[in-house]
């Protein structure tokens, strides 16, 4: 950051902190600092290190012209003694539970993103690529299918609803289910990464507003069968994109260019 600012060049910093991934072993200066064990000590370490980035931006005089995104990449660890928790929701990473799919995301962009605004709308990780590219004054590549949608209007408070209302979610190459707004069609049931997954003969339709812990297979007395239209639309759109362009194979090189189908 210092070299870029000195050279009057824009910069992109990807700060991939090891916390709170296992093993949650704090650095010496944080060990015992919280008084609540090593897991809490590691929270202090993460907070301090991220604070150092923000302090540096301010010292360099670019804090008001820098987009800052703080986000987790997955749900909590399940393995002891490093087990975390997903707060209001249930589940660990490597599952389709809300605790796995939902991660915190804070965005600071003075003059563009209103401070103090909160939302429970759906924003997918792929949307960040498209949104950040356009905030930076460029556009997403046009030589391939781009899954991310532009969320600038939503994040800037120009519209209340997200530009996305759902997405299919996977474990490896297995489709575990589909999210649509506050509903979820669960096709594989797995509550934690240490439990086996169960393929459901009849999918569960979960209303997350009234059942955030996903304990009810159906929100009786309501069947919510009408949601099938929306789940089907999401799956249809995904299928159409794969027909236009094959999935990128695992281990593809960075310069891989997908082949468009006629």
N, C-alpha and C positions, 0 to 999 in steps of 0.2 A: 504494500500500500504506500509506503513511504517513497519507494523508488518511482512508482507510477505518478504520484502527486508531484514529486520533484520534476519529473519529465513532462508534466501537464498532460498525462495520458489517462484515459479511463481504465478501470481495472475490474476484474471479476475474481472474487475470493471465495473459494469453496472450503469452508472450515469444517472438516469432518471430524468432530470430536469423538473420542472413544467412549465417553460417558453418554448415556447410562447403560451401555452394553456391558455384559459380563466380561471379565470379572470386575466388579465394582471395588477396586482397590485405590484409595485416594493417594495423592502425592503426600509426601511427608508433612508439608506445611498445612495440610487440611486434615490429617489424621487426628481424630478425637475432637475436632473443632466444633462439631455440631452438638456433641453430647448425646447423640441418638444413633450411634453406630456408623459403620463404614458406608452404608448405602446413603445415609443422609449427608455424610461428609463429602461424598462424591457429587451430590447435588450442589453443595456449596462450591466445589471445584469447578463444575460446569458453569454455574452462575458467574463465578469470578472470571473465568477465562473469556466468556462471552462479553462480560462487562469491559474487559481489557480491549476487546475489538472496538466496542462503542466509544470508549475513551480515546482510542487512537484516532478514530474518525473525527472526533471533536478537536483533538489536538492539531490535526492536519487541516482543519477548517473545511472539511467536505461532508460533515454529518448531515447538513441540510440538502445535499445534492447526491445522496447515496441511498440506494434501495437496500434495506436490510430485511432478510427473511430468517426467522428462527423457527425450526420445525423438527419434529422427530421423523424418523424414516419407517418406523413400524411400532407395533404395540409392545407391551412389557415382556421382560424375560420371565419364564416360568420356573427355570431350574434353580433350586436352592443351592447355596445361600444367597443368590443374587436376585431373587425374585422381586419384581416390581409390581405395580398395580396400575390398572387403567381407570381408576376413579369411578365415575358414575356407571361405566359399562363393564361387561365381563369379557374375559378372554385374554389370551396371550398371543404373541406373534406365531406365525405358521398355523393360523386357523382362519376361519371366516367370521369369527365373532367381531362385534363392534369394537371391542377393546383392541383387536388386531388392526382393523381397517382404519379406525379414527386415530389421528395423531394431532397434537397441538400445533398450531401455526400462527405465528405473530409476524406482522409485516409493518415496517416503519418506512414511510416515504413522505417526508414533510411536504406539505402543499398539494399532495395528490391523494394519499390515503388518510382519511379522517382519523384523528386520535380517539381512543376510547371506544371505538365501535366494535361490537361483538356480533357474531352470527353463527347459526347452526346449519347454514346452507352447505350443499355438497360442492367441494372443489377437489378435483383429482390431481394427483401429483404431476400427471402429464400436462395439465393446464399451466403449470408454472413455467414450463419451457416457452410456450407460446406467449404468455403474458409478459414475462421478463424480456423476451426478445423485442416485443413491440414497445414496452416501456423504454427500452434502450435505443429505440429509433430504427430498428430493423424489422425483418419479418421472418417467419419460419420458412424452412426450405420448401420449394414448390416441386421438387423432383421425387417426392415420396408422400405417402399418406401420413398426415400428422394427427395424432389422436387428441392432442391438447387443444382446448378452446380458449379464446381470449377472454380473460376475466377482469380486464381493466375497469369496465364500467361498474361491475359489482364491487370490486375492492375499493374503488374510489367513491363509493356511496351514491353513484348516479342511478343505480337501480337496486331494489331490495333483494331481488331474487338472483341466484347464481345463473350463469349462462349454461350450466349443466344441471340436469335433474337426476342423473344416475349413472351407473356403470356396472359391467360384469366384473366379478372378482374371482381370482384363481388361486390355486395352490400348485405350483409347477405348471404343468399343462392340463390340469384338471379344473374344469369350471365348477367352482363351489357354490355359486349363487349370483344373484343380481340385486343391486340396490336401486331403489327408485324413491326419491324424496325420503319420507320417514318410514317407508316400507322396505321389506327385504324378503326375497324369495330364496330360501335356504335349500340347497340341493344336497349338500354334504354337511353333516353335523359333527363338529369337533370343538370342544370347549377350551382345551388347552393343547399346547404343542406336545405334551407328554401322553396324551390320550390318543387312541386310534380314531380314525375318521370313519363315519358311518354314512354310506350312501342311502338316501331316503327314497323309498318307492314313491311316496307322494310328498312333494316339496312342502315345507313349512312356509306360511305367509305370516311374517312377524310385523306387528305394528310397534315400532320402536318408541313412539310417543307414550304409549300406555304400558309397554313391556320392554324397557331398555335393557333388562338382563336376559332377554330372549328365553324366557322360561315357558312360554305358551306357544305350542305349535300353530294354533289358530286363535285369533282374538275373538273367541265366542262371546256373545251370540252373533258376532259379525263375521262373515266368511271372507269379506274383502276380495271376492273372486274377480271383481272388476279390475283389480290391479294387474291381472294377467296381460291386459292390453299394453300396459306400459312396460312391463318386463319383456314382453314379446317384441316391442318396438326397439328396445335397447339391444336385444340379441340379434334382431334382424339387421340393424345398422352395423353391428360388429361383423356379422356374416358377410354383408355386402362389401365392407372394407377389405376383408380377407380375400374375397373374390377379385377385387381390383388389384390387390397387391399381396403377395405371400408374406407370412410372418417372417420376421428376421430370425435366422437360425441362431441357436445358442453358440457362442464362441465366435461370432462373425467379427471380422476385423473392423477397426474404427472407420476405415474408408469404404466400407460396404455400402453399395447403392442398391436398394431394392428394385426388382424388376416389375414394371407395370404390366398387367395383363390386358390384352385387347378387349 
